[in-house]
């Protein structure tokens, strides 16, 4: 204690920009830690909360539109006075209802924020904090009392607008899990699809970046989800376009090793373009696996092509989930056929050579055949062609809607629209 008390006193003295002292009764601390709440206030969008020393900022935080309360505090180890990494374990009001809380700053002076989304202002919220170690049971609490009044952000739309909007997209909430999701209701062609993005909840503008970009909010406290009767959303429409390409490998050799025929590429060569990006083919060994391959194994020949894949298909804004379903490049055929060449298995790889994506995963396809007994025994091919298509995803339009939220639970109750 003799070591920590001066640290706490010094920290409090440094923060001369704090507007008012905090009642010590607002703290409940685990004996292993000391939490000093330096300042708390209700959040105002755009307002900068500062901690200063001699006119210089030690810490500043700009309130976001979806912040309800801001608390500045320190959390130190009683043994050595060191700053402790902090995580939020829970945030509950006097009735035991959960709230969304975050610690966006892990510096010496930390920031704790309570997020908006509730319809009724609580008298206080007790935020339980851990030390960032998932194996540790040590925890402490801060009681937050300066909380902004709830404000409705999304007002109901007319029945006519709702009917038109729900022909394209609808919002559903699971009352048992706190999850809200958007579902497309319009059937589109195979190369087009819609994707919903949250812009605001009933009592929150929901300024949460990527978490809102997925079209499903999975981490809402049930209290927030239950009072969300209307949402504001944006629907983006995407179109997938396809373009054929052919890569031509010149003067490659066929090598016979026992009963196995393989393709040999003596040196690196340029074989064409995918989109506007040049493609090269790597040289190959005579026989992958050499004489050590087991007789029971089916030998696989590998051809490796290299280009800047994302630049070739110019796929910049495609959503991640959809992109995983639609590969940017697909290799569809090899000519002459493997059977006519006497080759049983061929693996074609396309490696992304973009300098800013050195660890991009390779794209690979396997082609197999059962060669005829009289398959060609020629030793040199004039041309070997690899054909395929590119798939480019482009955003072609956006619309904004106000939707009622259809509430249900996972135990079989039918959906009902709270805002309809």
TORMARBA-104790 format. One line per 2 residues: number of its first residue (from 1); their letters; for each residue x, y, z negated of C-alpha. Coordinates in steps of 0.25 Angstrom, whole numbers, plus 2048, in hexadecimal, padded with zeros to 3 digits. Layout:
BEGIN
NUM) a) X,Y,Z | ...
This chain:
BEGIN
1) xx) 800,800,800 | 80B,80A,7FD
3) xx) 810,809,80C | 802,80A,812
5) xx) 7FC,816,80A | 806,820,80F
7) xx) 804,81B,81E | 7F5,81D,81C
9) xx) 7F7,82B,816 | 801,82F,821
11) xx) 7F7,82A,82C | 7EC,832,826
13) xx) 7F4,83F,825 | 7F8,83D,834
15) xx) 7EA,83D,838 | 7E7,84C,835
17) xx) 7DE,84C,841 | 7D3,844,83A
19) xx) 7C7,84B,837 | 7C3,845,82A
21) xx) 7C8,83B,81F | 7C1,82D,81F
23) xx) 7BB,828,813 | 7C4,81D,80D
25) xx) 7B7,815,80A | 7B5,812,819
27) xx) 7C1,808,818 | 7C1,7FA,815
29) xx) 7CF,7F4,816 | 7D5,7E6,815
31) xx) 7E1,7E7,80B | 7EB,7E3,816
33) xx) 7E8,7F0,81E | 7E6,7FE,81C
35) xx) 7DC,806,825 | 7DC,815,825
37) xx) 7D1,81B,82C | 7D6,829,830
39) xx) 7CA,82E,838 | 7BC,82A,83D
41) xx) 7B2,832,845 | 7A6,82F,84E
43) xx) 7AA,82F,85D | 7A7,839,867
45) xx) 7AA,836,875 | 7B6,83D,87A
47) xx) 7BA,842,86C | 7C9,840,869
49) xx) 7CB,83B,85B | 7D9,83E,856
51) xx) 7E3,83B,84B | 7EE,846,84B
53) xx) 7FB,84A,844 | 800,858,845
55) xx) 7F7,85B,851 | 7FC,84E,858
57) xx) 7F3,843,85B | 7F6,836,854
59) xx) 7EA,82F,85A | 7DE,833,862
61) xx) 7D2,82C,868 | 7C8,831,872
63) xx) 7BA,82C,86E | 7B4,824,879
65) xx) 7A5,826,87D | 7A2,818,877
67) xx) 7A9,81B,869 | 7A0,81D,85D
69) xx) 7AB,81F,852 | 7BA,821,851
71) xx) 7C3,81D,845 | 7D2,820,844
73) xx) 7D9,817,83A | 7E6,810,837
75) xx) 7E7,801,833 | 7F4,7FD,82C
77) xx) 7FA,7F1,826 | 7FC,7F3,817
79) xx) 809,7EB,816 | 811,7F4,81F
81) xx) 808,7FF,824 | 809,7FB,832
83) xx) 7FE,7FF,83C | 7F4,7F3,83E
85) xx) 7EE,7EF,84B | 7DF,7EF,84A
87) xx) 7D3,7E8,850 | 7C4,7EA,84D
89) xx) 7BE,7DD,847 | 7B0,7E3,845
91) xx) 7A8,7EF,844 | 79B,7EF,83C
93) xx) 790,7F8,837 | 78A,7F7,829
95) xx) 77F,7EE,82F | 78A,7E4,834
97) xx) 788,7E8,843 | 794,7E8,84C
99) xx) 79A,7F4,854 | 7A5,7F5,85E
101) xx) 7B2,7FB,859 | 7C0,7FC,85F
103) xx) 7CE,800,85B | 7D3,806,868
105) xx) 7E0,80B,861 | 7EA,803,85A
107) xx) 7F4,80E,857 | 7F8,812,849
109) xx) 7EB,81A,848 | 7E0,812,84D
111) xx) 7D2,815,853 | 7C6,80D,850
113) xx) 7B9,810,859 | 7AB,80B,857
115) xx) 7A4,80A,865 | 796,80F,868
117) xx) 78B,806,86C | 782,806,860
119) xx) 774,80C,85F | 774,80F,850
121) xx) 77F,816,849 | 785,80E,83E
123) xx) 788,814,830 | 796,80E,831
125) xx) 79E,803,838 | 7A8,7FA,831
127) xx) 7B4,7F7,83A | 7BC,7EB,836
129) xx) 7CA,7EB,83B | 7D4,7E0,83C
131) xx) 7E3,7E1,83E | 7E3,7DC,84D
133) xx) 7E8,7CE,849 | 7DD,7C4,84C
135) xx) 7E2,7BA,842 | 7E2,7C4,837
137) xx) 7D6,7C5,82D | 7DA,7D3,828
139) xx) 7D1,7DE,82B | 7CC,7EC,827
141) xx) 7C0,7F5,829 | 7BD,803,82D
143) xx) 7AF,809,82A | 7AB,813,836
145) xx) 7A0,81D,832 | 7A2,828,83C
147) xx) 79A,823,848 | 794,82A,853
149) xx) 785,82A,855 | 780,820,860
151) xx) 77C,826,86D | 774,81F,878
153) xx) 77C,81F,885 | 773,817,88E
155) xx) 765,81B,88F | 75A,813,895
157) xx) 757,813,8A4 | 74A,813,8AB
159) xx) 743,806,8AE | 745,809,8BD
161) xx) 754,80B,8BC | 755,7FE,8B3
163) xx) 74E,7F6,8BD | 756,7FB,8C8
165) xx) 763,7F9,8C0 | 760,7EB,8BC
167) xx) 75E,7E6,8CA | 76E,7E7,8CA
169) xx) 773,7E5,8BC | 76D,7E3,8AE
171) xx) 773,7E3,89F | 771,7D8,895
173) xx) 775,7D8,886 | 777,7CC,87D
175) xx) 772,7D0,86F | 779,7C4,869
177) xx) 787,7C7,86E | 788,7D6,871
179) xx) 78B,7D4,880 | 785,7DD,88B
181) xx) 787,7D9,899 | 783,7DE,8A7
183) xx) 77D,7D4,8B1 | 77B,7D6,8C0
185) xx) 76D,7D4,8C5 | 76F,7D6,8D4
187) xx) 773,7CB,8DD | 77E,7CF,8E6
189) xx) 786,7C9,8F1 | 792,7C0,8EE
191) xx) 79C,7CB,8F1 | 795,7D6,8E9
193) xx) 792,7D7,8DA | 78F,7E1,8CF
195) xx) 796,7E4,8C2 | 790,7EB,8B6
197) xx) 798,7F5,8AD | 793,7FB,8A0
199) xx) 793,80A,8A0 | 78B,80C,893
201) xx) 783,805,888 | 777,80A,881
203) xx) 77F,811,876 | 78D,811,87C
205) xx) 794,816,889 | 79C,80A,887
207) xx) 7AA,80F,88B | 7B1,802,88A
209) xx) 7B8,801,898 | 7BB,7F2,89C
211) xx) 7B2,7EC,892 | 7A6,7F3,899
213) xx) 7AC,7EF,8A7 | 7A8,7E1,8A5
215) xx) 799,7E3,8A6 | 797,7DB,899
217) xx) 799,7E1,88B | 79D,7D5,882
219) xx) 7A2,7DC,875 | 797,7E5,871
221) xx) 792,7E4,862 | 784,7DE,862
223) xx) 77F,7EB,85C | 784,7F3,869
225) xx) 77E,7E9,872 | 770,7E8,86B
227) xx) 76E,7F7,86C | 773,7F8,87B
229) xx) 766,7F9,882 | 76B,800,88E
231) xx) 778,800,896 | 77E,809,8A1
233) xx) 786,801,8AB | 78D,802,8B8
235) xx) 78B,7F7,8C3 | 797,7F6,8CD
237) xx) 795,7EE,8D9 | 7A1,7E7,8DF
239) xx) 7A3,7E1,8ED | 7AD,7D6,8F1
241) xx) 7B2,7D7,8FF | 7BA,7CC,906
243) xx) 7C5,7CD,910 | 7CC,7C2,917
245) xx) 7DB,7C0,919 | 7E5,7B7,91F
247) xx) 7F4,7B5,91B | 7FD,7AF,926
249) xx) 809,7A7,922 | 813,7A6,92D
251) xx) 81D,79A,931 | 81B,792,924
253) xx) 820,784,924 | 81A,777,920
255) xx) 823,76E,918 | 821,75F,916
257) xx) 826,759,909 | 823,74A,909
259) xx) 814,74A,90B | 812,758,906
261) xx) 811,764,910 | 813,772,90B
263) xx) 814,780,911 | 821,787,910
265) xx) 823,796,911 | 831,799,913
267) xx) 831,7A8,90F | 828,7B3,90A
269) xx) 81F,7B9,915 | 814,7C3,917
271) xx) 807,7BC,91B | 7FD,7C7,91D
273) xx) 7F4,7D0,914 | 7E9,7CF,90B
275) xx) 7E2,7DC,90C | 7ED,7E6,90E
277) xx) 7F7,7DF,906 | 802,7D7,90B
279) xx) 803,7C8,907 | 810,7C0,906
281) xx) 812,7B1,906 | 81D,7AB,8FC
283) xx) 827,7A1,901 | 824,792,8FD
285) xx) 82C,786,8F9 | 82D,77A,902
287) xx) 824,772,8F9 | 81D,776,8EB
289) xx) 821,76C,8E1 | 82C,766,8EA
291) xx) 82F,757,8E9 | 82B,757,8DA
293) xx) 81C,758,8DD | 814,74C,8D8
295) xx) 80F,743,8E2 | 801,744,8DC
297) xx) 801,753,8DD | 7FB,75A,8E9
299) xx) 806,764,8ED | 801,773,8EE
301) xx) 808,77D,8F7 | 808,78B,8F2
303) xx) 808,798,8FB | 809,7A5,8F3
305) xx) 804,7B2,8FA | 807,7C0,8F3
307) xx) 800,7CD,8F5 | 7FA,7D8,8ED
309) xx) 7EC,7D2,8EA | 7E4,7DD,8E4
311) xx) 7E9,7E7,8EE | 7E6,7DD,8F9
313) xx) 7D7,7DC,8F5 | 7D6,7EA,8EF
315) xx) 7CE,7E4,8E3 | 7CF,7EF,8D9
317) xx) 7C2,7F1,8D1 | 7BC,7E3,8D1
319) xx) 7B7,7DE,8C4 | 7C0,7D4,8BD
321) xx) 7B5,7C9,8BB | 7B1,7CA,8CA
323) xx) 7BF,7CA,8CF | 7C2,7BD,8C8
325) xx) 7B7,7B7,8D0 | 7BB,7BD,8DD
327) xx) 7CA,7BB,8E1 | 7D0,7C7,8E8
329) xx) 7D6,7BD,8F2 | 7D1,7AF,8F7
331) xx) 7DA,7A6,900 | 7D0,79D,908
333) xx) 7D8,795,912 | 7E5,791,918
335) xx) 7E8,78E,927 | 7EC,784,92C
337) xx) 7E5,77B,922 | 7ED,774,918
339) xx) 7E8,767,91D | 7EE,769,92B
341) xx) 7FB,76D,924 | 7FC,761,91B
343) xx) 7FB,769,90F | 7F3,764,903
345) xx) 7F2,770,8FA | 7F6,77F,8FC
347) xx) 7F5,78A,8F1 | 7F4,798,8F6
349) xx) 7F8,7A3,8EC | 7F6,7B2,8ED
351) xx) 7FE,7BA,8E3 | 7FB,7C9,8E0
353) xx) 808,7D1,8E2 | 803,7DE,8DC
355) xx) 80E,7E4,8D4 | 804,7E9,8C9
357) xx) 7FE,7DB,8C7 | 80B,7D2,8C6
359) xx) 803,7C7,8BE | 7F7,7C6,8C7
361) xx) 7F2,7B8,8C8 | 7F4,7B1,8D5
363) xx) 7E9,7AD,8DE | 7EA,79E,8E3
365) xx) 7E2,794,8EC | 7E4,785,8EE
367) xx) 7E1,77F,8FC | 7E1,770,8FD
369) xx) 7E0,766,909 | 7E1,757,90C
371) xx) 7EB,757,918 | 7E9,74E,923
373) xx) 7F3,743,926 | 7F6,74A,933
375) xx) 7F8,758,92D | 801,761,935
377) xx) 810,75F,933 | 814,76C,939
379) xx) 820,772,932 | 81D,781,935
381) xx) 810,789,935 | 80F,795,93D
383) xx) 804,79B,934 | 7FE,797,927
385) xx) 7F2,7A0,924 | 7EB,7A3,916
387) xx) 7DD,7A9,917 | 7D5,7B0,90C
389) xx) 7CC,7BB,908 | 7CE,7C7,8FE
391) xx) 7C2,7CB,8F5 | 7C2,7DA,8F1
393) xx) 7B8,7DF,8E7 | 7B4,7ED,8E8
395) xx) 7AA,7F6,8E0 | 79F,7FB,8EA
397) xx) 796,802,8E0 | 791,806,8D2
399) xx) 784,809,8CC | 780,80D,8BD
401) xx) 774,808,8B6 | 76D,809,8A8
403) xx) 769,7FB,8A4 | 760,7F6,899
405) xx) 767,7EB,891 | 760,7DD,890
407) xx) 763,7D7,883 | 763,7C8,880
409) xx) 76A,7BF,877 | 771,7B1,879
411) xx) 766,7A9,872 | 75C,7AA,87E
413) xx) 754,7B7,87C | 750,7BD,889
415) xx) 756,7CA,88D | 74E,7D7,88A
417) xx) 752,7E5,88E | 753,7EE,881
419) xx) 753,7FB,88A | 748,7F7,894
